[in-house]
Amino acid sequence: MNIPFSTLSERHLVYAYLAVWILQFGYGSWVASKWFAERRSTKLDS
């Protein structure tokens, strides 16, 4: 599969998808880190 990226007229959509994926991955990582930290703190309290 060869996508002619240099002549792709919808190139901005590729950048938009990449930006959304990066934001989703970052938010998911942040939520997971907070969740693991809270689980660890509540486990230590009990």
C-alpha positions in Angstrom: 0.0 0.0 0.0 1.6 3.2 -1.2 0.0 6.5 -0.2 1.4 9.5 -2.1 1.8 11.7 1.0 3.5 14.5 -0.9 0.5 15.0 -3.2 -2.2 14.1 -0.7 -4.8 16.9 -0.7 -6.3 15.8 2.6 -2.9 15.9 4.4 -4.4 18.1 7.2 -6.7 15.2 8.1 -3.8 12.9 8.7 -2.3 15.5 11.1 -5.6 15.9 12.8 -6.0 12.1 13.3 -2.4 11.9 14.7 -3.0 14.8 17.1 -6.2 13.2 18.4 -4.5 9.8 18.8 -1.6 11.4 20.7 -4.0 13.3 23.0 -6.1 10.2 23.7 -2.9 8.2 24.5 -1.7 10.9 26.8 -5.0 11.2 28.6 -5.3 7.4 28.9 -1.8 7.2 30.3 -2.6 10.0 32.8 -5.9 8.4 33.9 -4.1 5.0 34.3 -1.3 6.5 36.4 -3.8 8.3 38.7 -5.9 5.1 39.0 -2.8 3.0 39.9 -1.6 5.6 42.4 -5.1 5.7 44.1 -5.3 1.9 44.2 -1.9 1.7 45.8 -2.7 4.4 48.4 -6.1 2.8 49.3 -4.5 -0.6 49.5 -1.9 0.7 51.9 -4.5 2.3 54.1 -6.5 -0.8 54.7 
